[in-house]
Amino acid sequence: MTGEWLLWRDTVHDPFFNMSMDEILLEEAGNLGAPLIRTYRWDRPSLSIGSSQLYPETEAARYAIVRRPTGGGNVFHDGDLTYTAVIPAGHALTSLNRMESYRVFHEAMLPMLTALGVTAELQSSETAHVDRATMKCFVSPSKFDIIAAGNGGKYAGAAQRRTRNGILHQGSIRLEVAGGDWEKLNAALITALESFFRVTFRERLIPDEWIERAESLARSKYESAEWNRDAQYR
């Protein structure tokens, strides 16, 4: 796999915009012309929950809770790097099934972790007897998550949504693998993806109109109790 991918080094946003922007990027995947990687940060301690997860009432006092457009478990964003990959329909990665496309992104990170002095591997199988409605992502590793070799502690996980527009892949990596240095891990991730997929990155400016739509969607959907508590949106 060779060619050019797009890179958006985004900044700090509230949790509701972070999720709505990813939904807009998936809607516009066909207008990107190539896969896009977005890295971004959170303006407060946050907890993102999968699209079918139960709302964790006990965490509401400590975290801003937002429901993702993707599946997966509950992810705490108070010590991680989050990234998004948007893969347009027709790209070679979309021919892979969900698990294989999930696996390749984590395979890409293993050499990065080795270079950072972290010994890691891919989870080989699903964790047994996990309640999917209440699953905490970094407590219950799923197949092909990145875990610590030996003790099985989770370093990285992700979730996906697939539509006719392509794939939305939302990932999280614990900052501890880079000694808590977000910028160091961000640079290492970009280098790792370039090397593994044999691509070069070109910085992509996001149209103001897309950002304005994301701001509107953040307020109408991702900040609403109907979506976050009940997974309902009209």
Order of alpha helices (4+ residues) and beta strands (2+ residues): beta-alpha-beta-beta-beta-beta-beta-alpha-beta-beta-beta-beta-alpha-beta-alpha-alpha
